[in-house]
Structure formats: structure tokens, C-alpha cells
């Protein structure tokens, strides 16, 4: 199985040193590199979450910039009717402090997740992810692939306007990887 990454804008709140929000949303269609559309089916992450696998929270998919992990319970993941929710207890490291500062300012681009498609349905130029093996979620600085989701950062109780971005460069890279 090939590991893929998918990034998109996200909803994010900060509470002290904790980030929470959605790492993926269900039934939100996005166009990947103008080559195909993709949606994530409700329940796509359920088997992966139930497996007890150690899933990481990273900054920009960089394994040297760990923000949390399920094994240590500093990353908590679950599915609800909207999508894949996350809570990360940020470490008191340079990366953790940087992520928190960027989130509070509304400067983050979105979330991403690393996965392998276990069950998918293709019809023409559309792909529906029905079940995935989830390896990691990442806070990304720029270029989300799912631009239609809401980006919000909440520092304590103040809501800051979020960013959305089409992320064409990331989409082109994802299209090349999927088509190879």
C-alpha cells in the first residue's frame, strides 16, 4: 500500500497549550490537482482508530517535529458526524510554541493526514475514501487540499478570522503521487 498525504483547511481552537479541531471532514468534495475529485466517507478512520495503532501529530509531516501521539495520550482522535476530530496537548518545545503562536494569530494553512487507502471507490474522475489506515496527522503551514472547510483559531475565547487557500502546488504533488 502506498502512503498518501492529504491536506486541507481546518477548524482549530486553542485552549491553553491544547489545539483542537478537525483534521478531516466527511463528504466534502475537493478537486485534487484539477485531475480528480475526492471525498472522505463517514467512518473512514474508524478501523484505524480502533486498532490501537500509535498515530502521531506532526508539524508539516516532519517526524523530527512531533507535537503528540496517541500512545502517550498527548494526541486524542475520534470521529463524529462531521469528521475526524483531534486534540493535541502541545509540548513546551520550540515547535510547540511556534505552532501555538501561529494558531493564535490565524497564520496556519490547515491540517493534513498521512494514510493508505484500504477501501476506496472510483467512478470516473471521482474517488471516495471509504476506509484508510491512518499513520499521522499534521499541522501544515500552507496549501490545504480541502479549501472548503473552515479555518478558525480561538485563543482563549477570542475568535480570529481564519485563512483558506487553494494549495495548487500541494494538489499537483498529490495528483502525481496518486496517478503514479
C-alpha positions in Angstrom: 0.0 0.0 0.0 1.3 3.4 -0.9 1.2 6.1 1.8 -0.6 9.2 0.7 -1.0 12.6 2.3 -4.0 14.9 2.1 -4.0 18.4 3.4 -6.9 20.8 3.8 -8.0 23.9 5.7 -9.4 23.1 9.1 -11.2 24.4 12.1 -8.9 25.0 15.0 -9.2 26.2 18.6 -6.5 26.8 21.2 -7.2 26.3 24.9 -4.1 27.0 26.8 -1.4 24.7 25.3 -4.0 22.5 23.6 -5.1 22.6 19.9 -8.3 21.0 18.9 -10.4 20.9 15.8 -11.0 18.8 12.7 -8.1 17.1 10.8 -10.6 15.9 8.1 -14.2 16.4 7.2 -16.6 13.9 5.7 -18.5 14.3 2.4 -16.5 17.5 1.5 -15.6 17.3 -2.2 -12.3 18.6 -3.3 -10.5 18.8 -6.6 -7.0 17.3 -6.5 -4.7 19.0 -9.0 -7.5 19.5 -11.4 -7.2 15.8 -12.2 -10.0 14.2 -10.0 -12.3 14.9 -7.1 -12.2 13.2 -3.8 -14.4 12.8 -0.7 -13.9 11.0 2.6 -16.8 8.8 3.7 -18.1 8.8 7.2 -16.4 6.1 9.2 -13.3 6.1 7.0 -11.0 6.4 10.0 -12.9 4.1 12.5 -11.0 0.9 12.0 -7.7 2.7 12.2 -8.7 4.4 15.4 -10.0 1.1 16.9 -6.8 -0.7 16.1 -4.8 0.9 18.9 -2.1 1.9 16.4 0.3 4.7 17.6 -0.7 7.7 15.4 1.5 10.8 15.5 0.7 14.5 15.4 3.5 16.3 13.4 4.3 19.7 12.0 4.4 19.6 8.2 4.8 15.8 8.1 8.2 16.1 9.7 8.9 13.2 12.0 11.5 15.2 13.8 8.8 17.8 14.9 6.5 15.6 17.0 3.6 17.5 18.6 1.9 14.5 20.2 1.0 10.8 19.8 -1.8 8.5 20.7 0.4 6.1 22.6 1.3 8.8 25.2 -2.3 10.2 25.1 -1.0 13.7 24.1 -3.0 13.2 20.9 -6.6 12.2 21.0 -8.6 11.3 17.9 -12.2 10.4 17.3 -14.8 10.5 14.6 -18.1 12.4 14.9 -20.7 13.0 12.2 -18.7 15.9 10.8 -15.2 14.3 10.5 -12.0 13.3 12.3 -11.6 15.4 15.4 -8.3 15.9 17.2 -6.9 17.3 20.5 -3.2 17.8 20.8 -1.5 18.8 24.1 1.3 20.8 22.7 4.8 20.2 24.1 6.9 23.0 25.6 9.4 22.8 22.7 10.3 25.3 20.1 7.9 23.6 17.6 5.1 23.5 20.1 5.5 27.2 21.0 5.7 28.1 17.3 2.6 26.2 16.4 0.7 27.8 19.2 1.8 31.3 18.3 0.8 30.7 14.6 -2.6 29.2 15.6 -3.4 32.2 17.8 -2.6 34.6 15.0 -4.6 32.6 12.4 -1.5 32.0 10.3 -1.7 28.3 9.9 -2.8 26.9 6.5 -4.6 23.7 7.5 -4.3 20.1 8.6 -3.1 17.1 6.7 -3.0 13.4 7.3 -0.8 10.6 6.1 -2.7 7.4 5.2 -3.0 4.4 3.0 -6.3 3.7 1.3 -7.7 0.4 2.4 -11.1 0.7 0.7 -11.9 3.2 -2.0 -14.5 3.6 -4.7 -13.6 5.2 -8.0 -16.1 6.4 -10.5 -14.8 8.3 -13.5 -12.7 11.1 -12.1 -14.0 10.8 -8.5 -12.5 8.8 -5.6 -14.3 8.2 -2.3 -12.1 7.1 0.6 -14.1 4.6 2.5 -11.5 3.1 4.9 -8.0 4.3 5.4 -5.0 3.3 7.6 -4.1 6.5 9.4 -0.5 7.0 10.3 -0.3 10.6 11.2 -2.0 14.0 11.3 0.0 17.2 10.6 -0.5 20.8 11.3 0.6 22.4 8.0 1.8 25.9 7.4 0.3 26.4 3.9 -1.6 25.0 0.9 -4.5 22.9 2.1 -6.0 20.5 -0.5 -9.5 20.8 1.0 -10.2 24.6 0.8 -13.9 24.5 1.5 -13.6 23.7 5.2 -13.5 26.5 7.8 -10.3 27.7 9.4 -10.6 29.2 12.8 -8.2 29.7 15.7 -9.5 30.6 19.1 -7.1 32.0 21.6 -8.9 31.6 24.9 -12.4 33.0 24.0 -11.4 35.3 21.1 -12.2 34.1 17.6 -9.7 35.1 15.0 -10.6 35.0 11.3 -9.1 32.1 9.5 -7.4 31.5 6.2 -8.4 29.4 3.2 -6.0 28.6 0.4 -6.4 26.5 -2.8 -3.0 24.9 -2.3 -2.3 24.2 -6.0 1.3 23.1 -5.5 0.3 20.5 -3.0 -2.5 19.3 -5.1 -0.2 18.9 -8.1 2.2 16.8 -6.0 -0.7 14.7 -4.7 -2.0 14.1 -8.2 1.4 13.0 -9.4 1.7 10.6 -6.5 -1.9 9.2 -6.9 -1.5 8.7 -10.7 1.9 7.0 -10.4 
